Amino acid sequence: MKKTLYIVFLAVLLALTACSSEKRGKPIEDFNFTDQDGKPFGLKELKGKVWVADFVFTNCTSICPPMSMNMSELQKRVKEEKLDDVHFVSFSVDPEIDTPEVLKQYGEAFNADFSRWHFLTGYSQKEIEDYVPKNFKAVVKKPRDDDQVIHGSSFYLLNKNGEIIGEYPGNKEVPFKQIVKDIKKAL
């Protein structure tokens, strides 16, 4: 029995490692969406910049408010470290509800510095449900009979080439010091 559990544990560990390494080193696909000001915003605006991404929606009743509070804290720490060329991108996973105006209000509630923290919408539900798993290996799914969207709670660190170089918990026990350290290495 112990041997079987050990083999199962190793298989799960290898699968998790493979999934994690699968995200790293490959540039994400280009995107061109709309920011909280109603302006086009895409990968080209992030070229040559280090950035942190997450996935939220404004009428979320569970993990999004803590995630956005944690992103706000990370924004503050990055600013305190004078890491000027670091950006933050929050992709809405409920784009039909999250208009630019709604995202702007949401960002203001979390003290977003809109010159560096971008809230994105301007795509269909299907587009974001296809884009996120393909590029971030995370789930996004809006159930038909529910206004709450199923999605991951990670923060993703991307380098100047648009490659994922780190993934961290964004909801609880956020390793702020480690993220800042990794950002410094990426600059």
Short mmCIF file of the C-alpha atoms (twelve columns), coordinates in Angstrom:
data_MODEL
# 
_entry.id   MODEL 
# 
loop_
_atom_site.group_PDB 
_atom_site.id 
_atom_site.type_symbol 
_atom_site.label_atom_id 
_atom_site.label_alt_id 
_atom_site.label_comp_id 
_atom_site.label_asym_id 
_atom_site.label_seq_id 
_atom_site.Cartn_x 
_atom_site.Cartn_y 
_atom_site.Cartn_z 
_atom_site.pdbx_PDB_model_num 
ATOM 1   C CA . MET A 1   0.000   0.000  0.000   1 
ATOM 2   C CA . LYS A 2   2.782   2.440  0.921   1 
ATOM 3   C CA . LYS A 3   4.565   1.704  -2.346  1 
ATOM 4   C CA . THR A 4   1.386   2.390  -4.331  1 
ATOM 5   C CA . LEU A 5   0.810   5.691  -2.519  1 
ATOM 6   C CA . TYR A 6   4.431   6.645  -3.120  1 
ATOM 7   C CA . ILE A 7   4.105   5.902  -6.853  1 
ATOM 8   C CA . VAL A 8   0.859   7.897  -7.053  1 
ATOM 9   C CA . PHE A 9   2.516   10.789 -5.182  1 
ATOM 10  C CA . LEU A 10  5.474   10.756 -7.593  1 
ATOM 11  C CA . ALA A 11  3.161   10.662 -10.611 1 
ATOM 12  C CA . VAL A 12  1.175   13.646 -9.309  1 
ATOM 13  C CA . LEU A 13  4.389   15.530 -8.503  1 
ATOM 14  C CA . LEU A 14  5.766   14.896 -11.993 1 
ATOM 15  C CA . ALA A 15  2.494   15.993 -13.582 1 
ATOM 16  C CA . LEU A 16  2.460   19.211 -11.564 1 
ATOM 17  C CA . THR A 17  6.078   19.916 -12.435 1 
ATOM 18  C CA . ALA A 18  5.384   19.312 -16.115 1 
ATOM 19  C CA . CYS A 19  2.388   21.655 -16.038 1 
ATOM 20  C CA . SER A 20  4.384   24.329 -14.243 1 
ATOM 21  C CA . SER A 21  7.379   24.151 -16.563 1 
ATOM 22  C CA . GLU A 22  5.028   24.101 -19.561 1 
ATOM 23  C CA . LYS A 23  4.046   27.714 -18.765 1 
ATOM 24  C CA . ARG A 24  7.592   28.982 -18.557 1 
ATOM 25  C CA . GLY A 25  9.784   30.251 -21.345 1 
ATOM 26  C CA . LYS A 26  7.107   30.410 -24.040 1 
ATOM 27  C CA . PRO A 27  5.827   33.865 -24.991 1 
ATOM 28  C CA . ILE A 28  2.101   34.314 -24.598 1 
ATOM 29  C CA . GLU A 29  0.086   35.015 -27.732 1 
ATOM 30  C CA . ASP A 30  -0.420  38.571 -28.821 1 
ATOM 31  C CA . PHE A 31  -3.568  40.302 -27.627 1 
ATOM 32  C CA . ASN A 32  -5.188  43.643 -28.257 1 
ATOM 33  C CA . PHE A 33  -8.021  44.414 -25.870 1 
ATOM 34  C CA . THR A 34  -9.548  47.531 -24.260 1 
ATOM 35  C CA . ASP A 35  -8.387  49.115 -21.011 1 
ATOM 36  C CA . GLN A 36  -10.310 50.906 -18.251 1 
ATOM 37  C CA . ASP A 37  -10.112 54.160 -20.226 1 
ATOM 38  C CA . GLY A 38  -11.691 52.593 -23.330 1 
ATOM 39  C CA . LYS A 39  -8.339  52.677 -25.156 1 
ATOM 40  C CA . PRO A 40  -6.720  49.796 -27.044 1 
ATOM 41  C CA . PHE A 41  -4.181  47.956 -24.925 1 
ATOM 42  C CA . GLY A 42  -2.180  44.913 -25.868 1 
ATOM 43  C CA . LEU A 43  1.040   43.032 -25.708 1 
ATOM 44  C CA . LYS A 44  2.732   45.737 -27.794 1 
ATOM 45  C CA . GLU A 45  2.223   48.237 -24.924 1 
ATOM 46  C CA . LEU A 46  3.996   45.791 -22.603 1 
ATOM 47  C CA . LYS A 47  6.927   45.078 -24.904 1 
ATOM 48  C CA . GLY A 48  10.194  45.491 -23.040 1 
ATOM 49  C CA . LYS A 49  8.419   45.684 -19.668 1 
ATOM 50  C CA . VAL A 50  8.182   43.254 -16.766 1 
ATOM 51  C CA . TRP A 51  4.567   42.719 -15.728 1 
ATOM 52  C CA . VAL A 52  2.319   40.833 -13.359 1 
ATOM 53  C CA . ALA A 53  -1.016  39.447 -14.574 1 
ATOM 54  C CA . ASP A 54  -4.111  38.109 -12.880 1 
ATOM 55  C CA . PHE A 55  -7.721  37.271 -13.740 1 
ATOM 56  C CA . VAL A 56  -10.623 38.893 -11.865 1 
ATOM 57  C CA . PHE A 57  -14.148 40.207 -12.339 1 
ATOM 58  C CA . THR A 58  -15.887 43.081 -10.640 1 
ATOM 59  C CA . ASN A 59  -19.002 41.380 -9.248  1 
ATOM 60  C CA . CYS A 60  -17.016 38.508 -7.764  1 
ATOM 61  C CA . THR A 61  -18.168 37.544 -4.284  1 
ATOM 62  C CA . SER A 62  -15.194 35.408 -3.280  1 
ATOM 63  C CA . ILE A 63  -11.527 35.543 -4.321  1 
ATOM 64  C CA . CYS A 64  -11.336 38.626 -6.558  1 
ATOM 65  C CA . PRO A 65  -11.502 41.347 -3.882  1 
ATOM 66  C CA . PRO A 66  -8.657  39.757 -1.860  1 
ATOM 67  C CA . MET A 67  -6.674  39.203 -5.056  1 
ATOM 68  C CA . SER A 68  -7.115  42.828 -6.098  1 
ATOM 69  C CA . MET A 69  -6.190  44.004 -2.595  1 
ATOM 70  C CA . ASN A 70  -3.045  41.863 -2.838  1 
ATOM 71  C CA . MET A 71  -2.245  43.237 -6.297  1 
ATOM 72  C CA . SER A 72  -2.650  46.729 -4.833  1 
ATOM 73  C CA . GLU A 73  -0.196  45.806 -2.073  1 
ATOM 74  C CA . LEU A 74  2.243   44.460 -4.665  1 
ATOM 75  C CA . GLN A 75  1.865   47.674 -6.683  1 
ATOM 76  C CA . LYS A 76  2.705   49.659 -3.519  1 
ATOM 77  C CA . ARG A 77  5.776   47.549 -2.735  1 
ATOM 78  C CA . VAL A 78  7.066   47.800 -6.303  1 
ATOM 79  C CA . LYS A 79  6.614   51.575 -6.159  1 
ATOM 80  C CA . GLU A 80  8.464   51.758 -2.818  1 
ATOM 81  C CA . GLU A 81  11.359  49.835 -4.399  1 
ATOM 82  C CA . LYS A 82  11.356  52.395 -7.259  1 
ATOM 83  C CA . LEU A 83  10.897  49.671 -9.874  1 
ATOM 84  C CA . ASP A 84  9.419   52.098 -12.379 1 
ATOM 85  C CA . ASP A 85  9.048   49.924 -15.463 1 
ATOM 86  C CA . VAL A 86  6.849   47.235 -13.876 1 
ATOM 87  C CA . HIS A 87  3.215   46.976 -14.952 1 
ATOM 88  C CA . PHE A 88  0.167   45.107 -13.669 1 
ATOM 89  C CA . VAL A 89  -2.559  43.659 -15.874 1 
ATOM 90  C CA . SER A 90  -5.904  42.427 -14.587 1 
ATOM 91  C CA . PHE A 91  -7.866  40.613 -17.285 1 
ATOM 92  C CA . SER A 92  -11.623 40.563 -16.695 1 
ATOM 93  C CA . VAL A 93  -13.083 37.067 -16.893 1 
ATOM 94  C CA . ASP A 94  -16.598 38.542 -17.171 1 
ATOM 95  C CA . PRO A 95  -16.196 40.973 -20.091 1 
ATOM 96  C CA . GLU A 96  -19.902 41.422 -20.794 1 
ATOM 97  C CA . ILE A 97  -20.433 42.936 -17.322 1 
ATOM 98  C CA . ASP A 98  -17.003 44.545 -16.946 1 
ATOM 99  C CA . THR A 99  -17.103 47.549 -19.245 1 
ATOM 100 C CA . PRO A 100 -14.219 50.024 -19.187 1 
ATOM 101 C CA . GLU A 101 -16.246 52.308 -16.880 1 
ATOM 102 C CA . VAL A 102 -16.992 49.486 -14.437 1 
ATOM 103 C CA . LEU A 103 -13.342 48.402 -14.443 1 
ATOM 104 C CA . LYS A 104 -12.210 51.993 -13.829 1 
ATOM 105 C CA . GLN A 105 -14.419 52.227 -10.713 1 
ATOM 106 C CA . TYR A 106 -13.211 48.831 -9.553  1 
ATOM 107 C CA . GLY A 107 -9.562  49.844 -9.995  1 
ATOM 108 C CA . GLU A 108 -10.110 53.104 -8.134  1 
ATOM 109 C CA . ALA A 109 -11.480 51.129 -5.175  1 
ATOM 110 C CA . PHE A 110 -8.105  49.349 -4.996  1 
ATOM 111 C CA . ASN A 111 -5.956  52.485 -5.428  1 
ATOM 112 C CA . ALA A 112 -4.796  51.447 -8.881  1 
ATOM 113 C CA . ASP A 113 -2.144  53.609 -10.482 1 
ATOM 114 C CA . PHE A 114 -3.662  53.476 -13.964 1 
ATOM 115 C CA . SER A 115 -0.376  54.496 -15.559 1 
ATOM 116 C CA . ARG A 116 0.920   51.056 -14.521 1 
ATOM 117 C CA . TRP A 117 -2.106  48.922 -13.619 1 
ATOM 118 C CA . HIS A 118 -4.307  48.078 -16.578 1 
ATOM 119 C CA . PHE A 119 -7.764  46.488 -16.342 1 
ATOM 120 C CA . LEU A 120 -8.715  44.772 -19.582 1 
ATOM 121 C CA . THR A 121 -11.958 43.890 -21.329 1 
ATOM 122 C CA . GLY A 122 -13.216 44.203 -24.918 1 
ATOM 123 C CA . TYR A 123 -13.420 40.532 -25.865 1 
ATOM 124 C CA . SER A 124 -16.119 37.882 -25.745 1 
ATOM 125 C CA . GLN A 125 -16.565 35.368 -22.948 1 
ATOM 126 C CA . LYS A 126 -15.474 32.613 -25.339 1 
ATOM 127 C CA . GLU A 127 -12.309 34.516 -26.290 1 
ATOM 128 C CA . ILE A 128 -11.139 34.854 -22.678 1 
ATOM 129 C CA . GLU A 129 -12.152 31.258 -21.904 1 
ATOM 130 C CA . ASP A 130 -9.929  30.146 -24.822 1 
ATOM 131 C CA . TYR A 131 -7.063  32.620 -24.286 1 
ATOM 132 C CA . VAL A 132 -6.373  31.960 -20.598 1 
ATOM 133 C CA . PRO A 133 -6.014  28.146 -20.714 1 
ATOM 134 C CA . LYS A 134 -3.953  28.303 -23.893 1 
ATOM 135 C CA . ASN A 135 -1.515  30.925 -22.588 1 
ATOM 136 C CA . PHE A 136 -1.604  30.706 -18.788 1 
ATOM 137 C CA . LYS A 137 -2.696  27.060 -18.381 1 
ATOM 138 C CA . ALA A 138 -5.472  28.188 -16.047 1 
ATOM 139 C CA . VAL A 139 -9.220  27.655 -16.079 1 
ATOM 140 C CA . VAL A 140 -11.841 30.289 -16.890 1 
ATOM 141 C CA . LYS A 141 -15.464 29.214 -17.175 1 
ATOM 142 C CA . LYS A 142 -18.689 31.131 -16.709 1 
ATOM 143 C CA . PRO A 143 -21.481 28.678 -15.856 1 
ATOM 144 C CA . ARG A 144 -24.733 29.227 -17.721 1 
ATOM 145 C CA . ASP A 145 -26.927 29.618 -14.638 1 
ATOM 146 C CA . ASP A 146 -24.569 31.580 -12.395 1 
ATOM 147 C CA . ASP A 147 -23.119 35.088 -12.360 1 
ATOM 148 C CA . GLN A 148 -19.902 33.895 -10.681 1 
ATOM 149 C CA . VAL A 149 -17.050 32.944 -13.014 1 
ATOM 150 C CA . ILE A 150 -14.784 30.009 -12.201 1 
ATOM 151 C CA . HIS A 151 -11.133 31.026 -12.528 1 
ATOM 152 C CA . GLY A 152 -7.705  30.619 -10.983 1 
ATOM 153 C CA . SER A 153 -6.272  32.799 -8.264  1 
ATOM 154 C CA . SER A 154 -2.622  33.024 -9.335  1 
ATOM 155 C CA . PHE A 155 -0.428  35.995 -10.068 1 
ATOM 156 C CA . TYR A 156 1.813   35.479 -13.109 1 
ATOM 157 C CA . LEU A 157 5.138   37.245 -13.554 1 
ATOM 158 C CA . LEU A 158 6.088   37.878 -17.176 1 
ATOM 159 C CA . ASN A 159 9.455   39.045 -18.424 1 
ATOM 160 C CA . LYS A 160 10.255  41.677 -21.041 1 
ATOM 161 C CA . ASN A 161 9.673   39.109 -23.804 1 
ATOM 162 C CA . GLY A 162 6.144   38.292 -22.623 1 
ATOM 163 C CA . GLU A 163 7.179   34.918 -21.200 1 
ATOM 164 C CA . ILE A 164 5.784   33.596 -17.927 1 
ATOM 165 C CA . ILE A 165 8.689   33.282 -15.504 1 
ATOM 166 C CA . GLY A 166 6.805   32.887 -12.224 1 
ATOM 167 C CA . GLU A 167 3.458   31.891 -10.770 1 
ATOM 168 C CA . TYR A 168 2.403   32.736 -7.219  1 
ATOM 169 C CA . PRO A 169 -0.705  32.477 -5.053  1 
ATOM 170 C CA . GLY A 170 -2.683  35.709 -5.444  1 
ATOM 171 C CA . ASN A 171 -5.439  35.079 -2.939  1 
ATOM 172 C CA . LYS A 172 -3.817  33.943 0.313   1 
ATOM 173 C CA . GLU A 173 -0.272  33.847 1.630   1 
ATOM 174 C CA . VAL A 174 1.051   35.924 -1.251  1 
ATOM 175 C CA . PRO A 175 4.881   35.795 -1.257  1 
ATOM 176 C CA . PHE A 176 5.319   39.545 -1.811  1 
ATOM 177 C CA . LYS A 177 9.051   39.572 -0.995  1 
ATOM 178 C CA . GLN A 178 9.732   36.710 -3.405  1 
ATOM 179 C CA . ILE A 179 7.720   38.345 -6.198  1 
ATOM 180 C CA . VAL A 180 9.605   41.634 -5.765  1 
ATOM 181 C CA . LYS A 181 12.899  39.727 -5.723  1 
ATOM 182 C CA . ASP A 182 11.935  37.903 -8.934  1 
ATOM 183 C CA . ILE A 183 10.823  41.185 -10.540 1 
ATOM 184 C CA . LYS A 184 14.240  42.700 -9.766  1 
ATOM 185 C CA . LYS A 185 15.967  39.723 -11.393 1 
ATOM 186 C CA . ALA A 186 13.774  40.121 -14.491 1 
ATOM 187 C CA . LEU A 187 14.556  43.838 -14.860 1 
# 
